Amino acid sequence: MSYAGDLTPQEAWTRLQQGAILVDVRTEGEWAHIGIPVTASANEKGTDPLFIPWTFPGGIPNPDFITDLTRQAPEAEAAELLFICRSGQRSIAAATAATQAGFTSYNVLEGFEGEPDRYGERTVNGWKNRGLPTNLGSR
C-alpha cells in the first residue's frame, strides 16, 4: 500500500473528530447532484471538507491536483488527510499521489455513495448510507 491505510466511513468520522481533514475528490457535478459530506460539526475547528476533483468529466486527470491540495490545505502537512470519492476507488489514487507529495493520506472505503445493490441503486454502504452528515439532511 502506498498510502497510510484504508478507513471505514465511521473510522473516518472518528479521525475527523481528532483533527483530520476530509478531501472530496469527486467531480463538481457529483457534488452538485449527489450531495456532499458535512464535517464542520466533527471537531471544534469546524473544518469543512476540501473539494478538489481528482478527474474532470470524461475521466480527464486534474493536472493541478497536488497544487490545488497544497493551496487549499497549507496546514494539512501536519494533519491527516482522508480522501473520499463515490465508491472508494479514485480516492485510492488521490491518497497515493498526496502521500508521494509528503502528506499523511488515508482512503475512505466505500466512498460517499458506496456500492450498488442488485438493482444498481447505491444504497448498500458508503458515507451517506451509513448515516454520516451530508447536505441532504436526514434520511
Backbone as a chain_set.jsonl record, in Angstrom:
{"seq": "MSYAGDLTPQEAWTRLQQGAILVDVRTEGEWAHIGIPVTASANEKGTDPLFIPWTFPGGIPNPDFITDLTRQAPEAEAAELLFICRSGQRSIAAATAATQAGFTSYNVLEGFEGEPDRYGERTVNGWKNRGLPTNLGSR", "coords": {"N": [[0.861, -1.18, 0.0], [0.588, 2.171, -0.858], [-0.051, 4.398, 0.622], [-1.241, 5.745, 3.77], [-3.314, 4.072, 4.74], [-6.545, 2.345, 4.797], [-9.801, 3.434, 5.703], [-12.928, 2.842, 7.298], [-16.103, 4.485, 6.703], [-17.101, 5.229, 9.261], [-14.782, 5.077, 10.863], [-13.351, 7.08, 9.613], [-14.9, 9.313, 10.342], [-14.36, 9.391, 13.074], [-11.615, 10.007, 12.986], [-11.812, 12.545, 11.852], [-12.956, 13.891, 13.974], [-10.768, 14.002, 15.552], [-9.193, 15.83, 14.315], [-8.409, 15.402, 11.652], [-8.576, 16.041, 8.076], [-11.066, 16.035, 5.639], [-11.005, 15.228, 2.217], [-12.716, 15.648, -0.626], [-12.77, 14.097, -3.635], [-14.35, 13.904, -5.859], [-16.191, 14.86, -8.858], [-17.3, 18.2, -9.829], [-19.938, 18.04, -10.726], [-20.841, 15.73, -9.422], [-20.737, 16.604, -6.769], [-22.695, 18.597, -6.854], [-25.048, 17.253, -7.702], [-25.319, 14.836, -6.319], [-24.714, 15.209, -3.698], [-22.909, 16.249, -0.708], [-20.415, 15.481, 1.8], [-20.763, 16.591, 5.174], [-18.794, 18.107, 7.475], [-18.22, 19.958, 9.432], [-19.223, 19.84, 12.039], [-17.72, 17.935, 13.258], [-15.436, 18.537, 14.775], [-13.912, 20.944, 17.056], [-12.729, 22.918, 15.496], [-14.351, 23.215, 13.343], [-14.032, 22.335, 10.686], [-14.57, 22.293, 7.276], [-15.014, 20.009, 4.489], [-12.439, 19.674, 1.981], [-12.698, 20.415, -1.446], [-11.616, 19.02, -4.173], [-11.27, 18.071, -7.351], [-10.22, 14.888, -8.527], [-10.328, 13.884, -11.054], [-11.653, 15.276, -14.099], [-14.866, 15.706, -15.778], [-15.464, 12.962, -17.949], [-13.254, 11.565, -17.242], [-10.817, 12.844, -17.375], [-7.665, 13.517, -16.146], [-6.891, 15.644, -13.342], [-4.484, 17.911, -13.696], [-3.499, 19.685, -11.871], [-3.879, 18.772, -9.317], [-2.246, 18.236, -6.933], [-1.097, 20.758, -6.573], [-3.425, 22.281, -6.145], [-4.311, 21.018, -3.806], [-2.238, 21.608, -1.997], [-2.468, 24.388, -1.951], [-5.084, 24.759, -0.929], [-4.94, 23.516, 1.514], [-2.764, 24.39, 3.357], [-1.936, 23.923, 5.983], [-2.234, 21.26, 6.167], [-0.113, 19.518, 5.969], [0.648, 18.887, 8.481], [-1.493, 17.502, 9.375], [-3.734, 14.673, 9.172], [-4.937, 13.552, 6.071], [-7.982, 12.627, 4.654], [-9.208, 10.885, 2.051], [-11.969, 10.868, -0.133], [-14.241, 9.503, -2.509], [-16.684, 8.586, -4.929], [-17.023, 5.765, -4.678], [-14.764, 4.81, -3.432], [-12.545, 4.305, -5.019], [-11.244, 6.198, -6.88], [-10.294, 7.755, -4.879], [-8.265, 6.251, -3.771], [-6.181, 6.515, -5.642], [-5.809, 9.283, -5.411], [-5.034, 9.508, -2.708], [-2.656, 8.114, -2.82], [-1.103, 9.742, -4.549], [-1.033, 12.092, -2.995], [0.352, 11.169, -0.766], [2.841, 10.656, -1.929], [3.533, 13.268, -2.339], [4.13, 14.099, 0.168], [2.163, 14.22, 2.163], [0.215, 12.88, 4.912], [-1.867, 10.38, 4.248], [-5.082, 8.905, 3.855], [-7.445, 6.508, 2.593], [-10.938, 6.57, 2.21], [-12.912, 3.918, 2.614], [-15.571, 2.51, 0.691], [-16.535, 5.002, -0.092], [-18.507, 7.982, -0.859], [-21.067, 7.313, -1.817], [-21.094, 4.524, -1.921], [-21.337, 0.977, -2.794], [-23.277, -0.395, -5.536], [-26.602, -1.821, -5.201], [-28.41, -4.87, -5.997], [-30.096, -3.864, -7.903], [-28.813, -1.782, -9.005], [-28.881, 0.556, -7.624], [-27.345, 2.841, -5.41], [-27.323, 2.015, -2.458], [-26.264, 0.441, -0.512], [-23.939, 0.808, 1.145], [-21.397, 3.125, 2.268], [-20.581, 6.621, 2.884], [-22.957, 8.357, 3.0], [-25.032, 6.449, 3.207], [-24.442, 5.236, 5.565], [-25.314, 6.944, 7.411], [-23.866, 9.202, 8.084], [-23.121, 12.749, 8.384], [-24.531, 14.803, 5.82], [-25.214, 17.177, 3.169], [-27.73, 16.603, 2.449], [-29.552, 16.305, 4.394], [-31.377, 14.514, 6.982], [-32.011, 11.026, 6.509]], "CA": [[0.0, 0.0, 0.0], [1.439, 3.35, -0.99], [-0.613, 5.491, 1.422], [-1.25, 5.334, 5.181], [-4.248, 2.993, 5.003], [-7.955, 2.474, 4.468], [-10.68, 3.635, 6.851], [-14.361, 2.794, 7.04], [-16.671, 5.813, 6.929], [-17.178, 5.507, 10.695], [-13.413, 5.359, 11.325], [-13.01, 8.402, 9.075], [-15.571, 10.306, 11.181], [-13.578, 9.467, 14.318], [-10.378, 10.748, 12.672], [-12.192, 13.949, 11.677], [-13.149, 14.413, 15.329], [-9.427, 14.167, 16.108], [-8.493, 16.885, 13.597], [-8.102, 15.101, 10.252], [-9.277, 16.851, 7.081], [-11.641, 15.239, 4.558], [-10.816, 15.781, 0.875], [-13.652, 15.018, -1.554], [-12.109, 14.171, -4.933], [-15.311, 13.686, -6.935], [-16.326, 15.988, -9.787], [-18.26, 19.237, -9.439], [-21.276, 17.518, -10.993], [-21.198, 14.809, -8.335], [-21.02, 17.409, -5.566], [-23.948, 19.326, -7.052], [-26.225, 16.413, -7.946], [-25.392, 13.669, -5.441], [-24.573, 15.675, -2.324], [-21.558, 16.339, -0.165], [-20.297, 15.237, 3.236], [-20.708, 17.767, 6.034], [-17.869, 17.716, 8.54], [-17.938, 21.07, 10.345], [-19.585, 19.5, 13.415], [-16.871, 16.845, 13.751], [-14.451, 18.978, 15.77], [-14.078, 22.344, 17.461], [-12.26, 23.82, 14.437], [-15.416, 23.384, 12.363], [-13.4, 22.195, 9.378], [-15.345, 21.756, 6.159], [-14.176, 19.226, 3.566], [-11.841, 20.324, 0.818], [-13.286, 19.881, -2.668], [-10.595, 19.076, -5.223], [-11.507, 16.914, -8.226], [-9.095, 14.076, -8.989], [-10.513, 13.906, -12.504], [-12.722, 16.106, -14.624], [-15.798, 14.866, -16.539], [-14.823, 12.188, -19.004], [-12.083, 10.885, -16.697], [-9.591, 13.595, -17.654], [-6.971, 13.79, -14.877], [-6.657, 17.024, -12.92], [-3.034, 18.062, -13.623], [-3.164, 20.599, -10.779], [-4.417, 18.224, -8.073], [-1.353, 18.468, -5.788], [-1.009, 22.213, -6.404], [-4.68, 22.696, -5.516], [-4.312, 20.48, -2.446], [-1.287, 22.401, -1.208], [-3.025, 25.737, -1.82], [-6.272, 24.745, -0.079], [-4.667, 22.952, 2.838], [-1.355, 24.59, 3.696], [-1.661, 23.342, 7.299], [-2.527, 19.833, 6.101], [1.081, 18.685, 6.097], [0.712, 18.456, 9.873], [-2.735, 16.781, 9.677], [-4.068, 13.538, 8.32], [-5.911, 13.831, 5.023], [-8.831, 11.481, 4.372], [-9.707, 11.078, 0.694], [-13.227, 10.192, -0.419], [-14.827, 9.691, -3.829], [-18.011, 7.969, -4.961], [-17.041, 4.373, -4.222], [-13.517, 4.436, -2.784], [-11.511, 3.931, -5.987], [-10.45, 7.382, -7.251], [-9.646, 8.258, -3.666], [-7.009, 5.499, -3.592], [-5.178, 7.183, -6.475], [-5.548, 10.6, -4.829], [-4.265, 9.297, -1.474], [-1.304, 7.705, -3.23], [-0.411, 10.938, -5.049], [-0.8, 13.002, -1.865], [1.424, 10.569, 0.038], [4.085, 10.913, -2.654], [3.82, 14.701, -2.189], [4.525, 14.358, 1.548], [1.033, 14.278, 3.083], [-0.245, 11.637, 5.528], [-3.108, 10.228, 3.491], [-5.897, 7.702, 4.007], [-8.566, 6.315, 1.694], [-12.187, 6.215, 2.875], [-13.55, 2.789, 1.957], [-16.986, 2.619, 0.333], [-16.795, 6.303, -0.681], [-19.673, 8.746, -0.427], [-22.301, 6.611, -2.171], [-20.996, 3.081, -1.718], [-21.512, 0.085, -3.934], [-24.673, -0.541, -5.929], [-27.318, -3.041, -4.836], [-28.694, -5.723, -7.164], [-30.857, -3.084, -8.867], [-27.96, -0.695, -9.479], [-29.014, 1.72, -6.747], [-26.258, 2.919, -4.424], [-27.99, 2.047, -1.156], [-25.69, -0.621, 0.31], [-22.993, 1.31, 2.15], [-20.85, 4.436, 1.928], [-20.752, 7.718, 3.843], [-24.347, 8.808, 3.181], [-25.879, 5.33, 3.62], [-24.08, 4.891, 6.948], [-25.947, 7.947, 8.253], [-22.969, 10.302, 8.439], [-23.718, 14.024, 7.95], [-24.459, 15.266, 4.433], [-26.072, 18.322, 2.908], [-29.011, 16.078, 2.042], [-30.414, 16.199, 5.571], [-31.506, 13.149, 7.498], [-32.667, 10.106, 5.58]], "C": [[0.899, 1.232, 0.0], [0.829, 4.6, -0.349], [-0.802, 4.927, 2.827], [-2.226, 4.211, 5.498], [-5.663, 3.316, 4.572], [-8.763, 2.608, 5.753], [-12.124, 3.43, 6.424], [-14.902, 4.208, 7.2], [-16.745, 6.178, 8.418], [-15.806, 5.817, 11.284], [-12.957, 6.73, 10.835], [-13.641, 9.495, 9.936], [-14.811, 10.485, 12.495], [-12.291, 10.246, 14.089], [-10.667, 12.23, 12.464], [-12.396, 14.614, 13.037], [-11.804, 14.692, 15.997], [-8.589, 15.169, 15.316], [-8.092, 16.583, 12.171], [-8.955, 15.979, 9.341], [-9.775, 15.922, 5.975], [-11.432, 15.97, 3.24], [-11.709, 14.988, -0.078], [-13.103, 15.211, -2.962], [-13.045, 13.865, -6.102], [-15.377, 14.916, -7.842], [-17.342, 17.005, -9.266], [-19.695, 18.768, -9.655], [-21.741, 16.561, -9.907], [-21.529, 15.587, -7.067], [-22.395, 18.059, -5.681], [-25.167, 18.42, -7.091], [-26.383, 15.246, -6.985], [-25.308, 14.068, -3.973], [-23.127, 15.664, -1.876], [-21.556, 15.966, 1.315], [-20.215, 16.564, 3.981], [-19.881, 17.386, 7.253], [-17.634, 18.785, 9.592], [-18.263, 20.732, 11.8], [-18.672, 18.441, 14.03], [-15.892, 17.29, 14.827], [-14.613, 20.472, 16.048], [-13.578, 23.337, 16.423], [-13.351, 24.089, 13.405], [-14.93, 23.27, 10.939], [-14.345, 21.57, 8.356], [-14.431, 20.895, 5.296], [-13.513, 20.149, 2.543], [-12.442, 19.651, -0.407], [-12.305, 20.095, -3.809], [-10.797, 17.866, -6.137], [-10.215, 16.208, -8.612], [-9.12, 14.007, -10.513], [-11.628, 14.882, -12.842], [-13.691, 15.201, -15.389], [-15.097, 14.2, -17.721], [-13.566, 11.472, -18.538], [-10.767, 11.585, -16.968], [-8.916, 13.937, -16.325], [-6.808, 15.284, -14.602], [-5.15, 17.21, -12.764], [-2.58, 18.929, -12.453], [-3.597, 20.071, -9.415], [-3.525, 18.539, -6.862], [-1.183, 19.957, -5.522], [-2.256, 22.737, -5.703], [-4.75, 22.229, -4.069], [-3.405, 21.309, -1.543], [-1.823, 23.81, -0.959], [-4.211, 25.758, -0.846], [-5.987, 24.282, 1.345], [-3.211, 23.14, 3.237], [-0.98, 23.996, 5.047], [-1.807, 21.825, 7.282], [-1.289, 18.954, 6.209], [1.249, 18.187, 7.523], [-0.518, 17.638, 10.27], [-2.87, 15.564, 8.77], [-5.107, 13.994, 7.306], [-6.651, 12.535, 4.714], [-9.499, 11.714, 3.03], [-10.944, 10.226, 0.453], [-13.657, 10.498, -1.845], [-16.196, 9.017, -3.813], [-18.011, 6.592, -4.323], [-15.756, 3.925, -3.534], [-12.411, 4.02, -3.73], [-10.641, 5.119, -6.412], [-9.689, 7.909, -6.041], [-8.372, 7.487, -3.337], [-5.901, 6.186, -4.383], [-4.815, 8.552, -5.904], [-4.717, 10.48, -3.555], [-2.829, 8.908, -1.793], [-0.505, 8.917, -3.702], [-0.091, 11.905, -3.917], [0.307, 12.471, -0.96], [2.775, 10.826, -0.615], [4.501, 12.375, -2.548], [4.136, 15.077, -0.736], [3.411, 14.458, 2.571], [0.784, 12.906, 3.714], [-1.671, 11.427, 5.038], [-3.76, 8.868, 3.706], [-6.991, 7.694, 2.941], [-9.795, 5.958, 2.523], [-12.866, 5.122, 2.046], [-15.033, 3.082, 1.711], [-17.338, 3.959, -0.292], [-18.033, 6.979, -0.132], [-20.961, 7.965, -0.663], [-22.262, 5.116, -1.918], [-21.227, 2.28, -2.979], [-22.991, -0.067, -4.279], [-25.283, -1.849, -5.423], [-27.64, -3.824, -6.11], [-29.504, -5.008, -8.239], [-30.056, -1.912, -9.433], [-28.06, 0.576, -8.656], [-27.906, 1.698, -5.706], [-26.854, 3.126, -3.034], [-27.367, 1.09, -0.147], [-24.843, -0.079, 1.459], [-22.496, 2.681, 1.71], [-21.229, 5.475, 2.97], [-22.222, 8.046, 4.076], [-25.255, 7.683, 3.65], [-25.559, 4.829, 5.024], [-24.614, 5.938, 7.933], [-25.022, 9.054, 8.717], [-23.499, 11.595, 7.827], [-23.461, 14.359, 6.481], [-25.316, 16.525, 4.304], [-27.457, 17.895, 2.459], [-30.005, 15.991, 3.194], [-30.5, 14.758, 6.045], [-32.313, 12.312, 6.525], [-33.886, 9.495, 6.208]], "O": [[1.855, 1.316, 0.771], [1.155, 5.723, -0.733], [-0.548, 3.744, 3.051], [-1.992, 3.457, 6.443], [-5.95, 4.397, 4.058], [-8.452, 1.977, 6.763], [-12.505, 3.802, 5.314], [-14.224, 5.056, 7.781], [-16.475, 7.321, 8.786], [-15.677, 6.718, 12.113], [-12.263, 7.454, 11.549], [-12.991, 10.498, 10.231], [-14.643, 11.609, 12.97], [-11.915, 11.067, 14.925], [-9.865, 13.079, 12.852], [-12.042, 15.779, 13.219], [-11.716, 15.521, 16.903], [-7.405, 15.346, 15.604], [-7.482, 17.434, 11.523], [-9.933, 16.583, 9.781], [-9.01, 15.122, 5.437], [-11.652, 17.178, 3.148], [-11.484, 13.799, -0.306], [-12.979, 16.34, -3.436], [-12.585, 13.595, -7.212], [-14.682, 15.902, -7.6], [-18.138, 16.705, -8.377], [-20.573, 19.071, -8.846], [-22.909, 16.581, -9.516], [-22.491, 15.265, -6.37], [-23.166, 18.069, -4.722], [-26.219, 18.783, -6.565], [-27.484, 14.713, -6.849], [-25.782, 13.338, -3.103], [-22.244, 15.147, -2.56], [-22.568, 16.114, 2.001], [-19.662, 17.539, 3.473], [-20.226, 16.454, 7.979], [-16.913, 18.541, 10.559], [-17.64, 21.283, 12.708], [-18.834, 18.088, 15.198], [-15.548, 16.502, 15.708], [-15.358, 21.168, 15.358], [-13.97, 24.503, 16.464], [-13.285, 25.078, 12.675], [-15.366, 24.026, 10.071], [-14.851, 20.465, 8.55], [-13.209, 21.03, 5.36], [-13.98, 21.258, 2.287], [-12.671, 18.442, -0.401], [-12.176, 21.197, -4.341], [-10.517, 16.739, -5.726], [-9.233, 16.852, -8.98], [-8.081, 14.064, -11.172], [-12.432, 15.259, -11.991], [-13.371, 14.037, -15.63], [-14.256, 14.799, -18.391], [-12.88, 10.84, -19.34], [-9.705, 10.984, -16.809], [-9.527, 14.577, -15.47], [-6.613, 16.079, -15.52], [-4.578, 16.718, -11.792], [-1.406, 18.91, -12.084], [-3.675, 20.837, -8.455], [-4.019, 19.062, -5.863], [-1.13, 20.376, -4.366], [-2.16, 23.542, -4.777], [-5.202, 22.974, -3.2], [-3.796, 21.664, -0.431], [-1.647, 24.358, 0.128], [-4.327, 26.673, -0.031], [-6.719, 24.626, 2.273], [-2.494, 22.16, 3.436], [0.169, 23.604, 5.247], [-1.529, 21.17, 8.286], [-1.402, 17.766, 6.511], [1.917, 17.179, 7.756], [-0.58, 17.13, 11.39], [-2.203, 15.453, 7.741], [-6.038, 14.728, 7.638], [-6.038, 11.482, 4.535], [-10.282, 12.652, 2.887], [-10.978, 9.04, 0.779], [-13.465, 11.61, -2.336], [-16.802, 8.898, -2.748], [-18.888, 6.277, -3.519], [-15.662, 2.779, -3.094], [-11.422, 3.433, -3.29], [-9.416, 5.045, -6.31], [-8.585, 8.438, -6.165], [-7.483, 8.03, -2.681], [-4.81, 6.414, -3.86], [-3.646, 8.938, -5.911], [-3.794, 11.267, -3.343], [-1.898, 9.328, -1.106], [0.644, 9.098, -3.299], [0.999, 12.477, -3.879], [1.113, 13.246, -0.446], [3.742, 11.173, 0.064], [5.685, 12.692, -2.654], [4.384, 16.246, -0.443], [3.675, 14.751, 3.737], [1.107, 11.881, 3.112], [-2.571, 12.198, 5.37], [-3.096, 7.832, 3.735], [-7.406, 8.746, 2.453], [-9.709, 5.138, 3.437], [-13.331, 5.364, 0.932], [-15.656, 3.829, 2.464], [-18.36, 4.053, -0.972], [-18.547, 6.604, 0.922], [-21.847, 7.954, 0.192], [-23.31, 4.501, -1.718], [-21.302, 2.822, -4.081], [-23.856, 0.11, -3.421], [-24.586, -2.847, -5.241], [-27.176, -3.459, -7.191], [-29.591, -5.49, -9.369], [-30.567, -1.142, -10.246], [-27.395, 1.567, -8.958], [-27.57, 0.637, -5.18], [-26.888, 4.238, -2.507], [-27.886, 0.939, 0.959], [-25.023, -0.474, 2.611], [-23.119, 3.325, 0.865], [-22.083, 5.24, 3.824], [-22.691, 8.02, 5.214], [-26.175, 7.935, 4.428], [-26.338, 4.073, 5.603], [-24.394, 5.832, 9.139], [-25.356, 9.78, 9.654], [-24.248, 11.55, 6.852], [-22.348, 14.222, 5.973], [-26.051, 16.884, 5.223], [-28.281, 18.744, 2.119], [-31.168, 15.642, 2.989], [-29.774, 13.889, 5.56], [-33.181, 12.816, 5.813], [-34.57, 8.692, 5.574]]}, "num_chains": 1, "name": "protein.A"}
